[in-house]
Amino acid sequence: MKLQVIGSLDHSFSLLHGKLVDNPLAGPDPRRPVDLRGSAAAISETAPGRYRLVRDSLGINKIFWAESSDQSILVASRPHRLITAGCPLSSIYSLGPGQLVDIDLGRRVSQQEGLLPRLFGDADAPPGDLGATAANIAGALAAYCDVLAAAYSDRRIFVCASGGLDSTGVAVEVKEHFKNLTAVSFDLKRPSGAISEDRLTARRLAADWHVPLLEVTVTEQELLEPLDTVLTEGIDWRDFNVHAALVNAALARAIAAELASTGEPGLVFTGDLMNEFLVDYHEERYGGQVYYRLPRLGPKSLQRVLVRGADTSHREIGIFEAWNVPVVQLYSIAAHLYCSLPADFLAAEGNKERLTRLVFDNRIPEYVYKRRKTRAQIGDPEVGKGVLALCIDRGIDQEYLRGRFAALHRVDRIADLDDFISAGRYRAAVPFSGGET
C-alpha cells in the first residue's frame, strides 16, 4: 500500500508567512499554513506511510485522488491521468479547496486539519472603507510582485493583454517589477481582415509602454484544434469555461513556441478572477438562445457562488500547464480583500472602474477606462463573431461538449457527469473519511 502521485502537480505560486514557497508543506516548520495565499497544491511525506496534502482556499490548483485495486491512493492534478491508471471517473474525488489533510496509509485513517484562510466571514461584509480596502489590495499586489520578481528574475515574462481593465491592471503592476516583459494579444483571423478593438488597444498599450507585443491571430480551425486538450486539462465541459480555455490554448501554444525558439524559461501573468470577485458576468444571446446563464441571486450571494466556482475552473492554469508554461493569477493574492467588499458596492454601477482607479490610480491609461468591455468568447460585434458564435455555428454546443468530455473520460452514462460537477464544485472527499465533503 502506498500513495503515488501520477504526473506533476500544478505549479504553486503561494505566499506563506509573507515568503514565496513552491511547496507550503516543505521545510521544518510544522505549523498549519493558516496564512497561505495564492495558488498551491502540495503533497509531502511526513513519516513513513504518512502524508500531508494541501490545496489553496480558492481551489486554483487541483488535486484529485482515487483508491486503486491494491488499496493504494493514487493522486493526480487531472482526472484523466487517474482514469488511464485504471480508476473510473465515478471513483475519483477532488481534495476540496482550502483543505489540509493528513493521511495514515497503514492505519487507513485521515485527519482533516481544517480550512486554510477563509475567504468569506459568517455574514456579509460590513460597509467598511473602500479606500482602505483598495490600498490594501494595491499593497498586496505590489508585495506579491516583489517576491515573484526576486525569485524569477531569469524568466521571460508574458502578460495576456486584452486591453481591458483587469489585464491592464496586471500589466502595469508586472512591468514595474520585471524587465523582460512581453505583452500577448489574441484575435481571430477574419476573411475581411478586420482587427478587433482588443488587438488595437493592446498595440497602443505596448507602444506606450515600449514593450514587445506577441500577436496571436488564429483561424477558426486553429482555435478549435486543441478542443480535446482543453476538455481534459481544463477539467470542465461547460461552455463559458471551454470557450475561455480555447482562447488560452491559442495563447499558450504561441508562448510555448516563442520560448522554444529562444530557449528561455517563461512565466505568464493573467487578469483572471477579477470578474468573479466583482460579479462582472452577464448572460449572452446568440441565435435566439441564451448562454452563460447565472443564478438569480443578490450580489453578495452571487459573488460567493462565482468565487466558489473557481474550484471547477481550470481554464487558465490547466491550459497553460498543458504547454508547460506556468501561469500566475495575480489577483488571487488579494482574494480575501476582494471577498470582503460589501453587497452595496458589488451592486453599484461602475464598481470595477471605481475600484480599479483606487488601486492603480493613473497608471492605467484613460483610453482603457473609456473603452467598452468585450470578451473574446463574445467577440467584437463591429468586426465579427467570437468564440461562442463560432462554436455554436459548428455544432459544438453544450450537449456536444458534455458528450465529448464523457468520451474522453470513459464515461458511458453522460448523466453521471452531474455527480462529478455539482453546484460549481467537484465531487470532493477525504481518503478514508467514509463520505463526501
C-alpha positions as CSV (number, residue, x, y, z in Angstrom):
1,M,0.0,0.0,0.0
2,K,1.3,3.4,-1.0
3,L,0.5,6.9,-2.1
4,Q,1.5,7.5,-5.7
5,V,1.4,10.8,-7.5
6,I,0.8,10.4,-11.2
7,G,2.3,13.1,-13.3
8,S,3.2,16.6,-11.9
9,L,1.1,18.9,-9.8
10,D,0.3,22.4,-10.9
11,H,3.0,25.0,-10.2
12,S,2.4,26.7,-6.9
13,F,2.9,30.4,-6.5
14,S,1.9,30.9,-2.9
15,L,3.0,33.2,-0.1
16,L,3.3,31.7,3.4
17,H,4.3,33.9,6.3
18,G,5.0,36.6,3.6
19,K,7.5,34.4,1.8
20,L,7.2,32.7,-1.6
21,V,7.1,29.0,-1.4
22,D,6.9,26.3,-4.1
23,N,5.7,23.8,-1.6
24,P,3.9,25.2,1.5
25,L,4.4,21.8,3.3
26,A,8.2,21.7,2.8
27,G,10.7,22.7,5.5
28,P,11.0,22.2,9.2
29,D,8.0,24.4,10.2
30,P,5.2,22.0,11.2
31,R,2.6,24.7,11.7
32,R,-0.6,24.6,9.7
33,P,-0.2,27.2,6.9
34,V,-3.1,29.4,8.1
35,D,-2.0,32.5,6.1
36,L,-1.3,30.7,2.8
37,R,-2.3,32.9,-0.1
38,G,-2.1,32.4,-3.9
39,S,-2.1,29.2,-5.8
40,A,-1.0,26.0,-4.1
41,A,-1.2,22.2,-4.4
42,A,1.3,20.1,-2.5
43,I,1.9,16.7,-1.1
44,S,4.6,15.8,1.5
45,E,5.5,12.5,3.2
46,T,5.7,13.5,6.9
47,A,6.7,10.0,8.1
48,P,6.9,6.5,6.6
49,G,3.4,5.8,5.3
50,R,2.1,9.2,6.4
51,Y,1.3,12.1,4.0
52,R,0.0,15.6,4.2
53,L,-1.9,17.2,1.3
54,V,-2.9,20.8,0.9
55,R,-4.8,22.8,-1.6
56,D,-5.3,26.6,-1.8
57,S,-8.5,28.3,-0.5
58,L,-9.7,29.4,-3.9
59,G,-9.1,26.0,-5.4
60,I,-7.0,27.4,-8.2
61,N,-4.7,24.4,-8.3
62,K,-6.3,21.0,-8.5
63,I,-5.7,17.7,-6.6
64,F,-7.7,14.5,-7.4
65,W,-7.4,11.1,-5.9
66,A,-8.8,7.6,-6.1
67,E,-8.2,4.3,-4.4
68,S,-6.7,1.6,-6.6
69,S,-7.4,-2.1,-6.6
70,D,-4.5,-2.8,-4.3
71,Q,-5.8,-0.1,-1.8
72,S,-3.1,2.4,-2.7
73,I,-4.1,6.0,-3.0
74,L,-3.4,7.5,-6.4
75,V,-3.2,11.3,-6.7
76,A,-3.1,13.5,-9.8
77,S,-3.8,17.0,-10.9
78,R,-6.0,15.8,-13.7
79,P,-8.7,13.1,-13.6
80,H,-7.7,11.6,-17.0
81,R,-4.4,10.5,-15.5
82,L,-6.2,8.5,-12.9
83,I,-8.5,7.1,-15.5
84,T,-5.5,6.0,-17.6
85,A,-4.2,4.3,-14.4
86,G,-7.4,2.2,-14.2
87,C,-9.7,4.3,-12.0
88,P,-13.1,5.1,-13.4
89,L,-14.4,8.7,-13.1
90,S,-17.0,7.5,-10.6
91,S,-14.3,6.6,-8.2
92,I,-12.4,9.9,-8.5
93,Y,-12.7,12.6,-5.9
94,S,-11.3,16.1,-5.5
95,L,-9.5,17.3,-2.5
96,G,-11.7,20.3,-1.7
97,P,-10.5,23.9,-1.8
98,G,-8.7,25.1,1.3
99,Q,-8.2,21.5,2.6
100,L,-5.3,20.3,4.6
101,V,-5.4,16.6,5.2
102,D,-3.1,14.1,7.0
103,I,-3.3,10.5,5.8
104,D,-2.0,7.4,7.6
105,L,-1.9,4.6,5.0
106,G,-1.0,1.9,7.5
107,R,-4.0,2.6,9.8
108,R,-6.2,3.7,6.9
109,V,-7.3,6.9,8.6
110,S,-7.1,10.5,7.8
111,Q,-7.5,13.7,9.7
112,Q,-8.7,17.0,8.2
113,E,-6.9,19.8,10.0
114,G,-9.5,22.4,9.0
115,L,-9.7,25.0,6.3
116,L,-6.9,27.3,5.3
117,P,-7.6,31.0,5.2
118,R,-11.3,31.6,4.8
119,L,-12.4,33.9,2.0
120,F,-15.7,34.9,3.5
121,G,-16.9,35.5,7.0
122,D,-20.0,34.1,8.5
123,A,-22.0,37.1,7.4
124,D,-21.9,39.7,4.6
125,A,-19.1,42.1,4.9
126,P,-19.7,45.4,6.6
127,P,-19.6,48.6,4.6
128,G,-16.1,49.4,5.6
129,D,-13.7,51.9,4.0
130,L,-13.3,51.3,0.2
131,G,-10.2,53.5,0.1
132,A,-8.6,51.4,2.8
133,T,-9.5,48.2,1.1
134,A,-8.2,49.5,-2.2
135,A,-4.9,50.5,-0.6
136,N,-4.6,47.0,1.0
137,I,-5.2,45.4,-2.4
138,A,-2.6,47.6,-4.0
139,G,-0.1,46.7,-1.3
140,A,-0.8,43.0,-1.6
141,L,-0.4,43.0,-5.4
142,A,2.9,45.0,-5.2
143,A,4.3,42.8,-2.4
144,Y,3.4,39.7,-4.4
145,C,5.2,41.0,-7.5
146,D,8.2,42.0,-5.3
147,V,8.8,38.4,-4.2
148,L,8.0,36.9,-7.6
149,A,10.4,39.3,-9.3
150,A,13.2,38.3,-6.9
151,A,12.5,34.6,-7.4
152,Y,12.1,34.6,-11.2
153,S,14.4,37.3,-12.4
154,D,15.7,34.9,-15.1
155,R,12.3,34.4,-16.7
156,R,10.8,35.9,-19.8
157,I,7.6,37.4,-18.6
158,F,4.4,37.4,-20.7
159,V,1.2,39.3,-19.8
160,C,-2.0,38.4,-21.5
161,A,-3.3,41.8,-22.7
162,S,-6.9,42.0,-23.8
163,G,-6.9,45.8,-23.4
164,G,-9.5,45.6,-20.6
165,L,-9.2,46.8,-17.1
166,D,-8.3,43.5,-15.5
167,S,-5.4,42.5,-17.7
168,T,-4.2,46.1,-18.0
169,G,-4.0,46.3,-14.2
170,V,-1.9,43.2,-14.1
171,A,0.3,44.5,-16.9
172,V,1.0,47.9,-15.2
173,E,1.9,46.1,-11.9
174,V,4.1,43.5,-13.6
175,K,6.0,45.9,-15.8
176,E,7.1,47.9,-12.7
177,H,8.7,44.8,-11.3
178,F,10.0,42.8,-14.2
179,K,12.3,43.8,-17.1
180,N,12.0,41.1,-19.7
181,L,8.3,41.7,-20.4
182,T,6.2,40.8,-23.5
183,A,2.5,41.6,-23.9
184,V,0.4,38.9,-25.7
185,S,-2.8,39.6,-27.7
186,F,-5.4,37.2,-29.0
187,D,-7.5,37.8,-32.1
188,L,-9.4,35.7,-34.7
189,K,-8.4,35.8,-38.3
190,R,-11.3,37.1,-40.3
191,P,-12.0,37.0,-44.0
192,S,-12.4,40.7,-44.0
193,G,-9.1,41.3,-42.4
194,A,-10.8,43.3,-39.7
195,I,-8.9,43.8,-36.4
196,S,-10.7,43.7,-33.0
197,E,-10.6,46.6,-30.6
198,D,-8.8,44.3,-28.2
199,R,-5.9,44.0,-30.6
200,L,-5.9,47.7,-31.3
201,T,-5.8,48.6,-27.7
202,A,-3.1,46.0,-26.9
203,R,-1.0,47.5,-29.7
204,R,-1.5,51.0,-28.3
205,L,-0.6,49.9,-24.8
206,A,2.5,48.0,-25.9
207,A,3.7,51.1,-27.9
208,D,3.1,53.4,-24.9
209,W,5.0,51.1,-22.6
210,H,7.8,50.3,-25.1
211,V,7.3,46.6,-24.7
212,P,7.1,44.0,-27.5
213,L,3.7,42.6,-28.4
214,L,3.2,38.9,-29.4
215,E,0.2,38.9,-31.7
216,V,-1.6,35.6,-31.7
217,T,-4.1,35.5,-34.6
218,V,-5.7,32.2,-35.3
219,T,-8.2,30.8,-37.8
220,E,-11.4,29.1,-36.7
221,Q,-9.8,25.7,-37.3
222,E,-6.6,26.6,-35.4
223,L,-8.8,27.8,-32.5
224,L,-10.7,24.5,-32.3
225,E,-7.9,22.1,-32.9
226,P,-7.0,21.7,-29.2
227,L,-10.6,21.1,-28.0
228,D,-9.8,17.7,-26.6
229,T,-6.8,19.0,-24.7
230,V,-9.0,21.9,-23.4
231,L,-11.6,19.4,-22.1
232,T,-9.1,17.1,-20.3
233,E,-6.7,19.8,-19.0
234,G,-9.4,22.3,-18.2
235,I,-11.4,19.5,-16.5
236,D,-14.8,21.1,-17.5
237,W,-17.3,20.8,-20.2
238,R,-19.4,23.9,-19.5
239,D,-19.5,26.3,-22.4
240,F,-18.2,29.5,-20.9
241,N,-15.1,27.9,-19.4
242,V,-14.4,25.9,-22.6
243,H,-14.7,29.0,-24.7
244,A,-12.3,30.9,-22.5
245,A,-9.9,27.9,-22.4
246,L,-9.8,27.8,-26.2
247,V,-8.6,31.3,-26.3
248,N,-6.0,30.5,-23.6
249,A,-4.9,27.4,-25.6
250,A,-4.1,29.7,-28.6
251,L,-2.1,32.0,-26.3
252,A,-0.3,29.1,-24.6
253,R,0.7,27.5,-27.9
254,A,2.1,30.7,-29.2
255,I,4.0,31.5,-26.0
256,A,5.4,28.0,-25.8
257,A,6.6,28.3,-29.4
258,E,8.2,31.6,-28.6
259,L,10.1,30.2,-25.6
260,A,11.2,27.1,-27.5
261,S,12.7,29.4,-30.2
262,T,14.9,31.2,-27.7
263,G,15.4,28.6,-25.1
264,E,14.3,30.9,-22.3
265,P,12.2,29.9,-19.3
266,G,8.9,31.7,-19.1
267,L,6.2,32.9,-16.8
268,V,2.7,34.1,-17.7
269,F,0.5,36.6,-15.8
270,T,-3.2,36.8,-16.4
271,G,-6.0,39.0,-15.2
272,D,-8.4,36.2,-14.4
273,L,-10.6,36.0,-11.2
274,M,-11.5,39.7,-11.1
275,N,-14.8,39.1,-12.8
276,E,-15.6,36.5,-10.1
277,F,-14.6,38.9,-7.3
278,L,-16.6,41.8,-8.7
279,V,-19.5,39.8,-10.1
280,D,-18.8,41.1,-13.6
281,Y,-20.6,38.5,-15.6
282,H,-23.8,38.5,-17.6
283,E,-25.8,36.2,-19.9
284,E,-25.3,36.4,-23.7
285,R,-27.7,35.8,-26.6
286,Y,-26.9,34.2,-29.9
287,G,-29.2,32.7,-32.5
288,G,-32.2,33.4,-30.2
289,Q,-30.7,31.3,-27.4
290,V,-29.4,32.4,-24.0
291,Y,-25.9,31.3,-23.0
292,Y,-23.8,31.6,-19.8
293,R,-26.8,31.7,-17.5
294,L,-26.3,33.0,-14.0
295,P,-28.3,32.1,-10.9
296,R,-30.8,34.8,-9.8
297,L,-29.1,35.9,-6.6
298,G,-28.2,39.1,-4.8
299,P,-24.7,40.5,-5.4
300,K,-23.0,39.1,-2.3
301,S,-24.5,35.6,-2.7
302,L,-23.6,35.6,-6.4
303,Q,-20.1,36.6,-5.6
304,R,-19.9,33.6,-3.3
305,V,-21.2,31.3,-6.0
306,L,-18.7,32.7,-8.6
307,V,-15.7,32.5,-6.3
308,R,-16.7,29.0,-5.2
309,G,-16.8,28.2,-8.9
310,A,-13.0,28.7,-9.1
311,D,-12.8,25.1,-7.9
312,T,-14.1,23.8,-11.2
313,S,-12.5,26.4,-13.5
314,H,-9.1,25.4,-14.8
315,R,-9.5,27.4,-18.0
316,E,-6.2,29.3,-17.2
317,I,-3.7,27.3,-15.2
318,G,-4.7,23.9,-16.6
319,I,-4.4,25.1,-20.2
320,F,-1.1,26.9,-19.9
321,E,0.3,23.9,-17.9
322,A,-0.6,21.7,-20.8
323,W,2.0,23.6,-22.9
324,N,4.5,23.6,-19.9
325,V,4.0,27.3,-19.3
326,P,3.5,28.2,-15.6
327,V,0.9,30.9,-15.0
328,V,0.3,33.4,-12.1
329,Q,-3.2,34.7,-11.5
330,L,-2.0,37.9,-9.8
331,Y,-5.4,38.9,-8.3
332,S,-5.5,35.6,-6.3
333,I,-3.2,37.0,-3.7
334,A,-5.8,39.6,-2.6
335,A,-8.8,37.2,-2.8
336,H,-9.7,37.7,0.9
337,L,-9.7,41.5,0.3
338,Y,-12.0,41.4,-2.7
339,C,-14.3,39.0,-0.9
340,S,-14.6,41.5,1.9
341,L,-16.3,44.0,-0.4
342,P,-19.9,44.7,0.7
343,A,-23.0,43.9,-1.2
344,D,-23.9,47.6,-1.9
345,F,-20.6,48.1,-3.7
346,L,-20.9,44.9,-5.7
347,A,-24.4,46.1,-6.9
348,A,-23.3,49.6,-7.8
349,E,-22.9,50.6,-11.4
350,G,-19.3,51.1,-12.5
351,N,-17.9,49.4,-9.4
352,K,-15.0,47.8,-11.3
353,E,-13.8,51.2,-12.7
354,R,-14.2,52.9,-9.3
355,L,-12.1,50.2,-7.5
356,T,-9.6,49.9,-10.3
357,R,-8.9,53.7,-10.2
358,L,-8.3,53.5,-6.5
359,V,-6.0,50.5,-6.8
360,F,-4.0,51.6,-9.8
361,D,-4.7,55.4,-10.0
362,N,-3.3,57.0,-13.1
363,R,-1.1,54.1,-14.1
364,I,-3.8,52.7,-16.3
365,P,-4.3,55.0,-19.4
366,E,-7.6,56.8,-19.6
367,Y,-8.4,55.3,-23.0
368,V,-8.6,51.8,-21.3
369,Y,-11.1,53.1,-18.8
370,K,-13.2,54.6,-21.6
371,R,-13.4,51.7,-24.0
372,R,-16.4,49.4,-23.9
373,K,-16.0,45.9,-22.4
374,T,-15.7,42.9,-24.7
375,R,-15.0,39.3,-24.1
376,A,-13.1,37.0,-26.5
377,Q,-15.9,34.5,-26.1
378,I,-18.4,37.1,-27.5
379,G,-16.2,38.9,-29.9
380,D,-16.3,42.4,-31.2
381,P,-19.7,42.9,-32.8
382,E,-18.2,45.5,-35.2
383,V,-15.6,43.2,-36.7
384,G,-17.1,39.7,-36.5
385,K,-18.1,36.7,-34.4
386,G,-16.4,35.5,-31.2
387,V,-15.7,32.0,-29.9
388,L,-19.2,31.4,-28.7
389,A,-20.8,32.0,-32.1
390,L,-18.1,30.0,-33.9
391,C,-18.6,27.0,-31.7
392,I,-22.4,27.1,-31.9
393,D,-22.3,27.5,-35.7
394,R,-20.2,24.4,-35.9
395,G,-22.5,22.4,-33.7
396,I,-20.1,22.5,-30.7
397,D,-22.8,23.3,-28.2
398,Q,-23.2,22.3,-24.5
399,E,-24.6,18.9,-25.4
400,Y,-21.7,18.2,-27.7
401,L,-19.1,19.3,-25.1
402,R,-20.7,17.1,-22.4
403,G,-20.6,14.1,-24.7
404,R,-17.1,14.7,-25.8
405,F,-15.9,15.2,-22.1
406,A,-17.6,11.9,-21.2
407,A,-16.0,10.1,-24.1
408,L,-12.5,11.4,-23.2
409,H,-13.0,10.4,-19.6
410,R,-14.5,7.0,-20.5
411,V,-17.9,7.7,-19.0
412,D,-20.8,5.6,-20.5
413,R,-23.7,7.5,-18.9
414,I,-23.4,11.2,-19.6
415,A,-25.8,11.9,-16.7
416,D,-23.1,10.7,-14.4
417,L,-21.2,13.9,-15.1
418,D,-23.7,15.7,-12.9
419,D,-22.2,13.8,-9.9
420,F,-18.7,14.9,-10.8
421,I,-19.5,18.7,-11.0
422,S,-22.4,19.9,-9.0
423,A,-23.3,23.4,-7.8
424,G,-19.9,24.7,-9.1
425,R,-17.8,22.2,-7.2
426,Y,-16.1,18.9,-8.0
427,R,-17.2,15.8,-6.1
428,A,-14.9,16.1,-3.0
429,A,-13.9,13.7,-0.2
430,V,-11.0,12.9,2.0
431,P,-9.4,9.4,1.8
432,F,-10.7,7.0,4.4
433,S,-13.2,9.5,5.7
434,G,-16.2,7.4,4.6
435,G,-18.1,10.2,2.8
436,E,-18.0,13.2,0.6
437,T,-17.2,16.7,1.9
